[in-house]
Amino acid sequence: MSEPLLRALARMRGHLLDPDALVRAVASGRQKGQQPKWRRVEFRYVELKAGRHLQVTAYDESQAHTSNHAVGDDARDAVDTLLDEPFANWHVDTTTQTHQVRVTKRLEAVVHSSDRDAELEVDRDHDRDKNRLLGEDDPVFIALGLSDSAGRMKPSRQAKYRQVEEFLRLLDSSLSDALGKGQLRTPTAEDPLRIADLGCGNAYLTFAAQRYLTSVRELPVRLTGVDVREQSRDHNNAIAARLGIDATFVVGSISGAALEPAPEVVLALHACDTATDEALARAVEWGAQLVLAAPCCHHDIAAQLRRAPTPSPYAMVTRHGILRERLADTLTDGLRSSLMRLQGYRVDVMQFVESKHTPRNTMLRAVRTGAPVKGGGVRTEYDTLVAEWGIRPRLAELLGITEPAP
């Protein structure tokens, strides 16, 4: 049932301004036809020397901006300013309840609220792990060898820790958005959300995602990791057993993985070259509602560019090896985006972690809408591009798109 948006936001305002009960809140997404100032905003109360303050962390496309507001008029002004922003989703956790607000196309609110089994204790420490979603001393990082036995992140693993953190933020906002819009069902303990990580390797991001979603977000999930190496399966299953978490790892190729029932969320994080294409194709085959893919290398299209004659006037670009490789990266992910759109997905291509932490920092986020692309513009642009460059994307072959549209 929908209700007036202002009424729903007024209730959330009460929770946001409660310094004793608020655990954490997140605003994300954008209302139809509008664009908020920030990509995402997080709220929590922290204890400072000057007393309890509302800490607001606002994210633009490249960095986080943190501000602290004293309880009272200052916090109230900050909350009211952000409530006026056209966010599409609000996720508000209190010590006793969880609230999810989704703004509809008609600018009404659909609110889902649930009671906790037990009241939460809240950590208001301002400095604890710099407001990380998972602290350095989390058991998952110790088990993975990123942190030492005392719970301190190893200096050599700081870049990986940053990568994990940024991935969790993106996963968190993507799930909140999809759940809020009804594109993902609300999971239950009896029927958890099914997540598959294809080409999981040593599963750093897999384990962190499972830990965060179950322990922090309190979302029931069942996670399956797939990798071709038996060593990865044995290593990851041993860690899962040690941590006592609901995750299973199996040996198999991405294209041959048989998962029943089919996963609803598919992750493919740094799968090499055409393995990313295989993961995207499997996600389409399964009808996955949410796909997060971070491509690794792009050898396939790069090799095709070396063999095919370069269309005029682009020879000045492909003449230089480093520029040809970068062009191959851009062409590959642009074509993947178009092909996923043709399969009924809304696709965003974004940077999910700064390049100083990893050179492979592009993320494709695809959300299944089920609606075909209107008009023939996307297919026409795709056919024209591949014909002009003389290339055959692997994803197109996997999806059975080998000839131009009639």
C-alpha positions in Angstrom: 0.0 0.0 0.0 1.3 3.5 -0.9 0.9 6.6 1.2 1.7 10.3 0.8 5.5 10.7 0.5 5.6 13.6 3.0 3.9 11.5 5.6 6.3 8.7 5.3 9.4 11.0 5.3 8.0 12.7 8.4 8.0 9.4 10.2 11.6 8.7 9.0 12.6 12.2 10.2 11.6 11.2 13.7 13.8 8.2 13.6 16.7 10.1 12.1 16.5 12.7 14.9 16.4 10.2 17.7 20.0 10.1 19.0 19.3 7.1 21.2 17.5 4.8 18.8 19.0 5.4 15.4 21.5 2.8 14.4 22.2 3.7 10.8 20.3 5.2 7.9 21.0 5.3 4.2 19.5 7.4 1.4 20.2 6.5 -2.2 18.8 6.4 -5.7 16.9 9.2 -7.5 13.3 9.9 -8.0 12.0 9.9 -11.6 13.1 12.9 -13.6 15.2 14.3 -10.7 18.8 14.1 -9.5 19.9 14.5 -5.9 23.0 16.4 -5.0 24.6 13.2 -3.6 24.8 9.6 -4.9 24.3 8.2 -1.4 24.1 9.6 2.2 24.7 7.7 5.4 23.6 8.8 8.9 24.7 7.6 12.4 25.2 9.1 15.8 28.7 9.3 17.3 30.2 10.3 20.6 32.6 13.3 20.3 34.4 15.2 23.0 31.7 17.9 22.6 28.9 15.3 23.1 26.7 13.2 20.8 26.6 14.3 17.2 24.8 13.2 14.1 27.5 12.1 11.6 26.5 12.5 7.9 28.6 10.9 5.2 27.6 12.0 1.7 29.1 10.4 -1.4 29.5 12.0 -4.8 31.0 10.1 -7.7 34.5 10.1 -6.5 34.8 10.6 -2.7 33.1 10.8 0.7 32.3 14.0 2.6 31.8 13.6 6.3 30.2 16.2 8.6 29.2 16.1 12.3 26.1 18.0 13.6 25.3 18.6 17.3 22.0 17.1 18.5 19.3 19.8 18.3 18.9 22.5 15.7 22.1 21.7 13.9 21.2 18.0 13.4 17.6 19.0 12.6 18.7 21.4 9.8 21.0 18.8 8.3 18.3 16.1 8.3 15.7 18.5 6.8 18.1 19.5 4.0 18.7 15.9 3.0 15.0 14.9 3.3 14.3 17.6 0.7 16.7 15.9 -1.8 14.9 13.6 -4.4 16.3 10.3 -3.1 14.3 7.2 -4.3 15.1 5.0 -1.3 15.5 5.3 2.4 16.8 2.5 4.6 16.5 3.3 8.3 17.7 1.0 11.1 16.8 1.6 14.7 17.5 -0.4 17.8 14.1 -2.1 17.6 13.0 -1.8 14.0 14.0 -1.7 10.3 12.3 0.6 7.8 12.5 0.6 4.0 10.9 3.5 2.1 10.6 3.4 -1.7 9.4 6.4 -3.7 7.2 5.4 -6.6 7.0 7.0 -10.0 3.9 8.9 -8.8 6.0 10.3 -5.9 4.2 8.3 -3.3 5.8 6.1 -0.7 5.7 2.4 -0.2 7.0 1.6 3.3 8.0 -1.8 4.7 8.7 -1.9 8.4 9.7 -4.9 10.6 10.5 -5.4 14.3 13.8 -6.9 15.5 13.8 -10.0 17.5 15.9 -8.3 20.2 17.0 -4.7 20.8 20.4 -3.8 19.3 23.2 -2.3 21.3 24.8 0.6 19.3 28.5 1.4 19.1 28.8 5.2 19.0 32.6 5.3 18.9 33.5 8.0 16.4 36.9 6.6 15.5 36.1 2.9 15.3 37.6 1.8 12.0 36.9 5.1 10.4 33.2 4.2 10.0 33.9 1.1 8.0 31.0 -1.2 7.1 33.1 -4.1 8.4 35.8 -3.3 11.0 39.4 -4.5 10.6 38.9 -6.8 13.5 36.0 -8.6 11.9 36.4 -12.4 12.1 36.1 -12.7 8.3 39.3 -10.6 7.7 41.2 -12.5 10.3 40.2 -15.8 8.8 41.1 -14.6 5.3 44.5 -13.4 6.5 43.9 -9.8 5.7 44.1 -8.9 9.5 46.5 -10.3 12.0 45.4 -12.2 15.1 45.0 -9.0 17.0 42.5 -7.7 14.5 44.8 -5.1 12.8 44.7 -4.9 9.0 48.1 -5.9 7.6 49.9 -3.0 5.8 50.2 -5.0 2.6 46.4 -5.6 2.6 45.2 -2.1 2.9 44.4 -1.8 -0.8 42.4 -5.0 -0.7 40.6 -3.7 2.4 39.7 -0.5 0.6 38.5 -2.5 -2.4 36.3 -4.7 -0.2 34.8 -1.6 1.6 33.9 0.1 -1.6 32.4 -3.0 -3.1 30.2 -3.5 0.0 29.0 0.1 -0.2 28.0 -0.5 -3.9 26.4 -3.8 -3.1 24.5 -2.3 -0.2 23.1 0.6 -2.2 22.3 -1.7 -5.2 20.4 -4.1 -3.0 18.6 -1.3 -1.1 17.5 0.2 -4.4 16.4 -3.1 -5.9 14.5 -4.2 -2.8 13.0 -0.7 -2.4 11.7 -0.8 -6.0 10.4 -4.3 -5.8 12.9 -5.6 -8.3 14.1 -8.1 -5.7 11.8 -9.9 -3.4 12.2 -9.5 0.4 14.1 -12.6 1.6 13.1 -14.6 4.6 14.9 -17.1 6.9 12.9 -19.9 5.1 13.8 -18.6 1.6 17.0 -16.6 1.7 18.2 -14.3 -1.1 20.2 -16.5 -3.5 23.6 -15.0 -4.5 26.2 -16.6 -6.8 29.8 -15.4 -7.2 31.1 -16.7 -10.5 34.9 -17.1 -10.7 35.2 -16.4 -7.0 38.9 -17.3 -6.6 39.9 -17.0 -2.9 36.5 -15.3 -2.3 37.6 -12.2 -0.3 34.6 -10.2 -1.6 32.4 -13.2 -1.4 33.0 -13.7 2.3 32.8 -10.0 3.1 29.5 -9.7 1.3 28.0 -12.6 3.1 29.3 -11.3 6.5 28.0 -7.8 5.9 24.6 -8.7 4.5 23.8 -11.2 7.3 25.5 -9.6 10.3 25.0 -5.9 9.6 22.1 -5.7 7.2 20.4 -8.7 8.8 19.4 -10.0 5.3 19.0 -13.8 5.1 21.2 -14.9 2.2 22.5 -18.1 0.7 25.7 -17.7 -1.1 27.4 -20.0 -3.6 30.8 -19.5 -5.1 31.9 -21.1 -8.3 35.5 -21.5 -9.5 37.4 -24.0 -11.8 40.1 -24.7 -9.2 39.6 -27.5 -6.6 42.1 -25.7 -4.4 39.8 -22.6 -4.2 36.8 -24.8 -3.4 38.6 -26.6 -0.6 40.2 -23.5 0.8 36.9 -21.5 0.8 34.8 -24.3 2.2 37.2 -24.7 5.1 37.0 -20.9 5.9 33.2 -21.1 5.6 33.1 -23.9 8.1 35.5 -22.1 10.4 33.3 -19.0 10.4 30.1 -21.0 10.6 28.5 -19.2 7.7 25.9 -20.3 5.1 28.1 -20.3 2.0 28.9 -23.2 -0.4 31.8 -23.4 -2.9 31.8 -25.7 -5.9 34.2 -26.6 -8.7 33.0 -25.8 -12.2 33.2 -23.5 -15.1 31.1 -20.4 -15.3 29.3 -21.6 -18.4 28.7 -25.1 -17.0 27.7 -24.2 -13.4 24.4 -25.9 -12.5 22.8 -24.0 -9.7 19.2 -24.9 -8.6 17.2 -22.9 -7.8 18.7 -20.2 -9.9 20.5 -17.3 -8.2 18.8 -13.9 -8.0 22.0 -11.9 -7.6 25.1 -12.7 -9.7 28.5 -11.4 -8.9 31.5 -11.6 -11.2 34.4 -9.8 -9.7 37.6 -9.6 -11.8 36.8 -12.6 -13.9 39.4 -12.6 -16.6 38.6 -11.6 -20.2 35.7 -13.6 -21.7 34.9 -15.2 -18.3 33.0 -11.9 -17.6 31.0 -12.5 -20.7 30.2 -16.0 -19.6 29.0 -14.7 -16.2 26.8 -12.1 -17.8 25.3 -14.7 -20.2 24.6 -17.1 -17.3 23.0 -14.2 -15.4 20.7 -13.6 -18.4 20.0 -17.3 -18.7 19.0 -17.5 -15.0 17.0 -14.3 -15.2 19.0 -12.8 -12.3 17.5 -9.6 -11.0 20.8 -7.9 -10.1 24.2 -8.4 -11.6 27.5 -6.8 -10.4 30.4 -7.5 -12.7 33.9 -6.0 -12.4 35.7 -6.9 -15.6 39.4 -7.8 -15.5 41.4 -8.0 -18.7 39.9 -7.4 -22.2 42.2 -9.6 -24.4 39.5 -10.8 -26.8 38.5 -7.5 -28.3 42.1 -6.2 -28.1 43.2 -9.2 -30.2 40.4 -8.5 -32.7 41.4 -4.9 -33.0 45.0 -5.9 -33.9 43.7 -8.2 -36.7 41.0 -6.0 -38.2 41.6 -2.9 -40.3 40.9 0.2 -38.3 38.0 2.4 -39.7 38.9 5.9 -40.7 39.8 8.2 -38.9 40.8 6.2 -35.9 44.1 4.8 -37.1 45.9 7.5 -35.2 44.5 5.9 -32.0 45.1 2.2 -32.7 48.6 2.9 -34.0 49.8 3.1 -30.4 49.6 -0.1 -28.4 48.6 1.5 -25.1 45.8 3.5 -26.6 44.6 0.5 -28.6 44.4 -1.5 -25.3 42.5 1.3 -23.6 40.1 1.5 -26.6 39.6 -2.2 -26.4 38.6 -1.9 -22.7 36.1 0.9 -23.5 34.6 -0.9 -26.5 34.3 -4.2 -24.7 32.4 -2.8 -21.7 30.3 -0.4 -23.9 29.2 -3.3 -26.0 28.5 -5.5 -22.9 26.3 -2.7 -21.6 24.3 -2.4 -24.9 23.9 -6.2 -25.1 22.5 -6.4 -21.5 20.1 -3.6 -22.2 18.9 -5.6 -25.2 18.2 -8.4 -22.8 15.9 -6.3 -20.6 18.4 -4.9 -18.1 19.0 -1.3 -16.9 22.8 -0.9 -16.9 25.1 1.5 -15.2 28.9 1.6 -15.8 30.8 3.1 -12.9 34.1 3.4 -11.0 33.7 1.4 -7.8 37.1 2.0 -6.2 39.8 4.7 -7.0 42.4 3.7 -9.5 45.2 4.1 -7.0 43.9 1.1 -5.2 43.4 -1.2 -8.2 43.8 -0.6 -12.0 40.7 -2.7 -12.6 38.1 -0.4 -11.1 35.1 -0.5 -13.5 31.9 -2.0 -12.4 28.9 -2.9 -14.6 25.7 -2.9 -12.6 22.7 -4.5 -14.4 19.2 -4.5 -12.9 16.6 -6.7 -14.6 13.5 -4.7 -15.6 12.1 -7.3 -18.0 11.0 -4.6 -20.4 12.5 -4.6 -23.9 14.4 -1.5 -25.0 12.0 0.8 -26.7 12.6 1.4 -30.4 15.5 0.0 -32.4 18.1 2.6 -31.6 20.2 0.5 -29.2 20.3 -2.5 -31.6 21.0 -0.2 -34.6 23.9 1.5 -32.8 25.3 -1.9 -31.7 25.1 -3.4 -35.2 26.7 -0.3 -36.7 29.6 -0.3 -34.2 30.6 -4.0 -34.5 30.3 -3.8 -38.3 32.5 -0.7 -38.6 35.2 -2.1 -36.4 34.9 -5.7 -37.6 34.6 -7.3 -34.2 32.5 -10.1 -32.7 31.9 -9.7 -29.0 32.0 -13.0 -27.1 28.9 -12.0 -25.1 26.9 -11.6 -28.3 27.9 -15.1 -29.4 26.8 -16.5 -26.0 23.5 -14.7 -26.3 22.9 -15.9 -29.8 23.3 -12.4 -31.4 25.5 -13.2 -34.3 23.7 -11.4 -37.2 22.5 -7.8 -37.7 18.9 -7.2 -36.9 16.6 -7.5 -39.9 
